[in-house]
Amino acid sequence: MKILRVNMSDLTISYESVLDRDLIIGGRALTARILNKEVPPKTDPLGPDAKLIIACGALAGTKAPSAGRFSIGAKSPLTMGIKEANSGGPAGQKLDLLGYRAVIVEGQAKDGKLYLLKISSEGVELKDAEAYRGMKNYTLASKLYQQFDAKAAIISIGIAGEKGWKASAITMTDNDGHSSRHAARGGLGAVMGSRGLKCIVIDDSGTQKVEIAHKPAFQASVKNWAKITKEDKNLKGTMKQGTTAVIGTLRWLGAMPALNYSNEKLEGIESINGDAIEKLNQSRGGKMAGCMPGCIVRCSIVFNDEKGKHVTSSYEYETIALMGTNLGLVDPDVVAKLDFLADDIGIDTIEVGAAMGVAASAGKMKMGDAASALALLDEIEKGTELGVMLANGVEETCRKLGIDRIPAFKGQAIPAHDPRITKPTGVSYHTSPMGADHTAGISYDDFSSREGQIERSLASQVFNATRDAMGYCMLATPADNKLLLTFLKELINARYDLNVSEKDIIEVGKETLKNELAFNQGSEFFSAHEPSPAFIRTEPMGPNNAVFDIDPAEIETLWGKLDAYQMEL
């Protein structure tokens, strides 16, 4: 197993071996370790000393169910701290099949040139990509598939990443070659663009299956896991409706943002809930699909328009909330079109949806009006002053519009889980090394209580960091987290002939968080932003008029409990 190092300054390629003792270190754990070791915390996120790390988990190439996600890490131009964003799609699996645990992209291309990085069984090479400058993601993928293998995975940036906009995403193709999977949060597309890297083509044709030391044990674990997954009550709704299955419940609770994170009533929500979207999409020939080979849950909604034509393969709750209800929009087709346009440009639908909500409240868009929402996306694509403001995220949008009600933590927009409703999630937003991020520590366990939320947030953040380090999908996790740890332990031991325990795997998650926290202590992460948005403590939300009321002094104690934390096994 190797690490691939790509120096964009002198266009050189080098390789490093992964030590045997580090075979279980991947994904978010590896991006955090490398960034903490190699990148000065105060470096300019888009400057010459910045680095972009892509890392898959320890099981990616085995095609074990839902274990092929991969992480992208860098210093965020939004939060000014460490950032990891992960994605599905087959890229991580192909990277592992080619024998690479990670790719480190460092330096900057000279004269602002753009390059394509090809990784295949024939070797690694950088190619001139100036011909692709200014291309949006879907057009780019179509052009690349005319030149490269049709089953290759493509990682790319759209025009947002090229321009260095802070809400820019990194895009991955799915199983069908659609540019619909994203490592979206934190502005990492801008970091990739600042390296001079337009796209990566990962072609695993000609490779052999990864070596598994104990195949019978591995296969038995996978078979048992398929049974557990299919019988889990929490996952049945996800298999049927994807993340839209939670819309009815979360909107009823008040956790789903609407009308710029307000408590105003939004009519017509029933037209965009899970049942409505399922019925509509089925009538058009849409389907549920897996974003990567081997997925059992198959929670991706492949959404078609009224003519049966593909629009997006990742029609998900977070986008429906921030590009939909937060803008007063409840027409599934309008939200799907906004999602496609954002994906094509290469921007985070959460960050830009939040910025558009603020802009609507400031009179720059008519709330609930599809045409004016589409017009704002057009402003972004054209790169107008208004568009660039929105593409640089909600904090900059508020600053330029003179608004002090900023729906963000540490520079990153609040996702579709309101901290006033789910208090343990609010604690995670306050304390996570990532800022407000739905993948860092969402919890609805005893969500309305003031008691025990520090412990719930800590447990959630440790488990999520562990899962991200292993490359496992959060949407394919059963209700009992311990079952997943046992499954991962069994697969890792079977693949590598090791003897790790569940505790060893949890320690990887804890070490990940320690590396991230250490990086942020030396960065501008804390000094560049207000600690938290004041309105969540003063503006009631939901049917119970909830506010976020956890004592700040109590929140400050969270990371002091990390070393002693032990998950009950």
Secondary structure, DSSP 8 states (H G I E B T S, - for coil): -EEEEEETTTTEEEEEE--GGGTT--HHHHHHHHHHHHS-TTS-TTSTT-EEEEEE-TTGGGT-TT---EEEEEE-TTTSSEEEEEE-SSHHHHHHHTTEEEEEEES--GGG--EEEEEETTEEEEEE-GGGTT--HHHHHHHHHHHS-TT-EEEE--HHHHHT-TTB-EEE--TTS-S-EEE-TTSHHHHHHHHTEEEEEEE-TT------TTHHHHHHHHHHHHHHHHH-HHHHHHHHHGGGGGHHHHHHHT-S--TTT-----TTGGGGSHHHHHHHHHHTT-EEE-SSTT-SS--EEEEE-TTS-EEES---HHHIIIIIGGGT---HHHHHHHHHHHHHHTB-HHHHHHHHHHHHHTTSS-TT-HHHHHHHHHHHHHT-HHHHHHHT-HHHHHHHHT-----EETTEE--SS-TTT-HHHHHHHHH-TTSS-HHHH---TTTT-SSSHHHHHHHHHHHHHHHHHHT--GGG--S-HHHHHHHHHHHHHHHHT----HHHHHHHHHHHHHHHHHHHHTSSTTTSS-SS-GGGGTS-BTTTTB-----HHHHTTGGGGTTT-----
